[in-house]
Amino acid sequence: MANKRLSKEKQGFVLAALCEGAPIEAVARMFKTGTHAITRVIRETGEAFADYMDKELRDLPCLRIEMDEQWQYVGCHSGRMMQPEKGRGDFWLWAAIDADTKLVLSHRVGKRDWSTGYAFVGDVRKRVKGPVQIATDQLPAYAGHIRTHFGYTGYSYGTETKIFGEAIMNDGTLASFGRNQGVRKLVTAERKAVVGSPDLEMLTTSHVERVFLTVRQELKRFQRKGLGYSKDLETHKSAVALFIGVYNFVRKHSTLGTTPAVAAGVEIRPWGLEDVVEMTAEYMRRKEDAKFEMAFAELE
């Protein structure tokens, strides 16, 4: 029964469980199906969402965008690997958010290196139009990438550096070495203009960091100290695209009262998971038709 596909109704239930942080094994037990079927739903839906967002999230009239990175690993920590292995080790989720509509307009999974940052910022540039204020953390590579893709005029750019105090335990004492790390409280945030004249009072990376907190809480692959981490890179990328797609198009933001896609004018109504299933089915039909046409053309 390895090739038997799940019904559209069951696919919707599977997506609902996955988006609430349930691991693959648990979802397979809940719906009495194989883990291979769950993985296929993740891969196909994530691929379809990545294609849809790439086409639809264009010419966005953003006023303030924020860019940041979030760490996770695939297979195992880089520090625990005897030697580098392709597709395994530490990877970063690069993401850009429209601070006003909370739309995650671009994301990329890769290393925290120059080439990944260059491609990521270049993709962000293709999706926004008009003057925009950009906020990032203090990662040095951002300044060069932003100047390369955005130029030197027509936008403003600044950085925010959050400064935390000593780690505090629940009883109010300082956390000592070898004990629980405790809670590090934010002391201040240093903001600095890099290009143009950004509004430093409005310049922050807190919105994209809040998205990353949601990812860490509700996408099992990003939860710490567990076994839910990704075992292969392609499935990891699909799972991230699936989660961000649901975040943009399905889940209503508590502050906005609607989905980020509706707030940004990309969609006219919030999606349901049945819409996600239909979008994926349509994408897979187009993909199969393209394969057939290519194979037919090779025979001629």
C-alpha positions as CSV (number, residue, x, y, z in Angstrom):
1,M,0.0,0.0,0.0
2,A,3.1,2.3,-0.3
3,N,1.7,4.1,-3.3
4,K,-1.8,4.7,-2.0
5,R,-2.5,8.4,-1.5
6,L,-4.3,9.8,1.4
7,S,-7.8,11.3,0.8
8,K,-8.0,15.1,0.6
9,E,-9.9,15.1,3.9
10,K,-7.2,13.1,5.7
11,Q,-4.5,15.3,4.1
12,G,-6.2,18.3,5.7
13,F,-6.1,16.6,9.1
14,V,-2.5,15.6,8.7
15,L,-1.6,19.2,7.8
16,A,-3.5,20.5,10.9
17,A,-1.6,18.1,13.2
18,L,1.8,18.9,11.6
19,C,1.2,22.7,12.0
20,E,0.5,22.3,15.7
21,G,3.9,20.7,16.3
22,A,3.0,17.0,16.1
23,P,6.0,14.8,15.0
24,I,5.6,12.5,12.0
25,E,5.5,9.3,14.0
26,A,2.7,10.7,16.2
27,V,0.7,11.9,13.2
28,A,1.1,8.4,11.6
29,R,-0.3,6.8,14.7
30,M,-3.2,9.3,15.0
31,F,-4.4,8.7,11.5
32,K,-3.3,5.1,11.1
33,T,-1.1,5.6,8.1
34,G,2.5,5.1,7.3
35,T,5.2,7.6,7.9
36,H,6.1,7.6,4.2
37,A,2.6,9.0,3.4
38,I,3.1,11.8,6.0
39,T,6.5,12.7,4.5
40,R,5.0,12.8,1.1
41,V,2.4,15.2,2.2
42,I,5.1,17.4,3.7
43,R,7.2,17.3,0.6
44,E,4.4,17.9,-1.9
45,T,2.7,20.6,0.0
46,G,5.9,22.4,0.9
47,E,7.0,22.3,-2.7
48,A,3.6,23.6,-3.9
49,F,3.7,26.4,-1.3
50,A,7.2,27.4,-2.3
51,D,6.1,27.6,-5.9
52,Y,3.0,29.6,-5.1
53,M,4.7,32.1,-2.8
54,D,7.5,32.6,-5.3
55,K,5.0,33.6,-8.0
56,E,2.5,35.6,-5.9
57,L,4.7,37.5,-3.4
58,R,5.9,40.1,-5.9
59,D,5.7,43.9,-6.1
60,L,4.8,44.2,-2.4
61,P,4.3,47.8,-1.2
62,C,6.1,47.3,2.1
63,L,7.1,50.3,4.2
64,R,9.2,48.4,6.8
65,I,10.9,45.0,6.4
66,E,13.0,43.1,8.9
67,M,15.5,40.3,8.1
68,D,17.1,37.8,10.4
69,E,18.3,34.2,10.7
70,Q,17.4,31.2,12.9
71,W,19.6,28.3,13.6
72,Q,18.7,24.6,13.4
73,Y,20.5,21.4,12.3
74,V,19.9,18.6,10.0
75,G,21.1,15.1,10.9
76,C,23.3,16.2,13.7
77,H,25.2,19.3,15.1
78,S,28.1,20.3,13.0
79,G,30.3,20.2,16.2
80,R,29.5,16.5,16.5
81,M,30.4,15.5,13.0
82,M,33.7,13.8,12.5
83,Q,34.0,15.4,9.0
84,P,31.8,17.7,7.0
85,E,28.9,15.9,5.1
86,K,26.8,17.4,2.4
87,G,23.2,18.0,3.5
88,R,24.0,17.5,7.2
89,G,25.0,19.8,10.1
90,D,24.1,23.3,11.0
91,F,21.6,25.2,8.8
92,W,19.9,28.6,9.1
93,L,16.5,29.8,8.2
94,W,16.9,33.3,6.7
95,A,13.5,35.2,6.7
96,A,12.2,38.6,5.8
97,I,8.9,40.0,7.2
98,D,6.8,43.0,6.4
99,A,6.5,44.5,9.9
100,D,3.1,46.0,9.2
101,T,1.3,43.0,7.7
102,K,3.4,40.3,9.3
103,L,3.8,38.7,5.9
104,V,6.9,36.5,5.6
105,L,7.7,37.6,2.1
106,S,11.0,35.7,1.5
107,H,12.8,32.8,3.2
108,R,15.8,30.6,2.4
109,V,17.3,27.6,4.2
110,G,21.1,27.4,4.0
111,K,24.4,28.0,5.7
112,R,25.1,31.3,7.5
113,D,27.6,32.3,4.8
114,W,28.2,35.0,2.2
115,S,26.6,33.2,-0.7
116,T,23.4,32.3,1.1
117,G,23.0,35.8,2.4
118,Y,23.7,37.3,-1.0
119,A,21.0,35.1,-2.7
120,F,18.5,35.8,0.2
121,V,18.8,39.6,0.1
122,G,18.6,39.5,-3.7
123,D,15.4,37.6,-3.5
124,V,14.0,40.1,-1.0
125,R,14.9,43.0,-3.3
126,K,12.8,41.3,-6.2
127,R,9.7,41.2,-4.0
128,V,9.4,44.8,-2.7
129,K,8.8,48.0,-4.5
130,G,9.0,51.7,-3.6
131,P,11.0,53.2,-0.7
132,V,11.4,50.8,2.2
133,Q,13.0,50.9,5.6
134,I,15.2,47.8,6.3
135,A,16.1,46.5,9.7
136,T,18.6,43.7,10.5
137,D,20.7,42.4,13.3
138,Q,24.5,43.2,13.4
139,L,25.5,40.4,11.0
140,P,28.3,42.3,9.0
141,A,27.4,40.6,5.7
142,Y,24.0,42.4,5.5
143,A,25.5,45.8,4.8
144,G,27.3,44.7,1.7
145,H,24.5,42.6,0.4
146,I,21.9,45.3,0.9
147,R,24.0,47.9,-0.9
148,T,24.7,45.5,-3.7
149,H,21.0,44.7,-4.3
150,F,19.2,47.9,-3.2
151,G,21.8,50.4,-4.2
152,Y,22.7,53.5,-2.2
153,T,19.5,55.5,-2.5
154,G,15.7,55.1,-2.4
155,Y,15.6,53.2,0.9
156,S,16.9,53.4,4.5
157,Y,18.7,50.8,6.5
158,G,19.6,50.4,10.1
159,T,20.7,47.7,12.6
160,E,19.4,46.8,16.0
161,T,21.6,45.1,18.6
162,K,19.8,43.7,21.7
163,I,21.9,43.7,24.9
164,F,21.0,41.3,27.6
165,G,22.0,41.3,31.3
166,E,23.3,38.4,33.4
167,A,21.3,35.2,33.5
168,I,19.0,35.2,36.5
169,M,17.6,32.1,38.2
170,N,14.0,31.8,39.4
171,D,15.1,32.7,42.9
172,G,16.6,35.9,41.8
173,T,20.3,34.8,42.0
174,L,22.8,34.9,39.2
175,A,23.1,31.6,37.2
176,S,26.5,30.0,37.9
177,F,28.6,28.0,35.4
178,G,27.3,24.4,35.0
179,R,23.8,25.1,36.3
180,N,20.7,26.0,34.4
181,Q,21.3,29.0,32.2
182,G,18.5,30.9,33.8
183,V,16.7,33.9,32.2
184,R,18.6,36.7,30.5
185,K,16.6,39.9,30.6
186,L,16.8,42.5,27.8
187,V,18.7,45.6,29.1
188,T,18.6,47.8,26.0
189,A,18.5,47.8,22.2
190,E,21.1,49.8,20.4
191,R,19.9,51.1,17.0
192,K,22.2,52.6,14.4
193,A,21.6,54.1,10.9
194,V,23.7,52.5,8.1
195,V,22.1,53.9,4.9
196,G,19.9,56.9,4.6
197,S,17.8,58.2,7.6
198,P,15.8,55.4,9.1
199,D,13.3,56.1,11.8
200,L,15.2,54.7,14.7
201,E,12.2,54.7,17.0
202,M,10.4,52.3,14.6
203,L,13.5,50.3,13.6
204,T,13.4,46.8,15.2
205,T,13.8,43.1,14.4
206,S,11.3,42.1,17.1
207,H,8.6,41.1,14.6
208,V,10.8,38.6,12.6
209,E,12.1,37.3,15.9
210,R,8.5,36.6,17.1
211,V,8.0,34.6,13.9
212,F,11.1,32.6,14.7
213,L,9.6,32.0,18.2
214,T,6.5,30.6,16.6
215,V,8.6,28.4,14.3
216,R,10.6,27.1,17.3
217,Q,7.4,26.4,19.3
218,E,5.2,24.9,16.6
219,L,7.5,23.3,13.9
220,K,8.7,20.1,15.6
221,R,11.9,20.1,13.6
222,F,13.1,23.3,15.3
223,Q,12.4,22.2,18.9
224,R,15.5,21.8,21.0
225,K,16.6,18.7,22.9
226,G,14.4,16.2,21.1
227,L,14.3,13.7,18.3
228,G,12.0,15.6,15.9
229,Y,14.9,17.3,14.1
230,S,15.1,16.8,10.3
231,K,17.0,13.8,9.0
232,D,17.5,15.1,5.4
233,L,17.8,18.6,4.0
234,E,15.1,18.4,1.2
235,T,12.4,17.4,3.6
236,H,13.6,20.1,6.0
237,K,13.2,22.7,3.3
238,S,9.8,21.5,2.4
239,A,8.6,21.5,6.0
240,V,9.8,25.1,6.4
241,A,8.0,26.2,3.2
242,L,4.8,24.4,4.4
243,F,4.9,26.1,7.8
244,I,5.5,29.5,6.4
245,G,2.8,29.0,3.8
246,V,0.3,28.2,6.5
247,Y,1.5,31.1,8.5
248,N,1.0,33.5,5.6
249,F,-2.3,32.2,4.1
250,V,-4.2,30.1,6.7
251,R,-3.5,31.2,10.3
252,K,-5.1,34.4,11.4
253,H,-2.8,36.8,13.2
254,S,-4.1,37.8,16.6
255,T,-3.2,41.4,16.1
256,L,-4.4,41.8,12.6
257,G,-7.6,39.7,12.9
258,T,-6.9,38.2,9.5
259,T,-4.0,36.4,7.7
260,P,-0.9,38.2,6.7
261,A,-1.6,37.5,3.0
262,V,-5.0,39.2,3.3
263,A,-3.5,42.2,5.2
264,A,-0.8,42.6,2.5
265,G,-3.5,42.5,-0.3
266,V,-2.1,39.2,-1.8
267,E,-5.4,37.3,-1.1
268,I,-9.0,38.5,-0.6
269,R,-9.8,36.0,2.1
270,P,-8.1,33.7,4.5
271,W,-7.5,30.1,3.3
272,G,-8.6,26.9,4.9
273,L,-6.5,23.8,4.9
274,E,-8.8,22.4,2.2
275,D,-7.6,25.3,0.0
276,V,-4.0,24.2,0.7
277,V,-4.9,20.6,-0.3
278,E,-6.5,21.9,-3.6
279,M,-3.6,24.2,-4.3
280,T,-1.2,21.2,-3.8
281,A,-3.2,18.9,-6.0
282,E,-3.3,21.5,-8.8
283,Y,0.4,22.0,-8.5
284,M,1.1,18.3,-8.8
285,R,-1.2,18.0,-11.8
286,R,0.8,20.8,-13.6
287,K,4.0,19.1,-12.6
288,E,2.9,15.7,-14.0
289,D,1.6,17.3,-17.2
290,A,5.0,19.0,-17.7
291,K,6.8,15.7,-17.2
292,F,4.5,14.1,-19.8
293,E,5.0,16.8,-22.3
294,M,8.8,16.7,-21.9
295,A,8.8,12.9,-22.3
296,F,6.6,13.1,-25.4
297,A,8.8,15.8,-26.9
298,E,11.9,13.6,-26.4
299,L,10.1,10.8,-28.4
300,E,9.5,13.1,-31.4
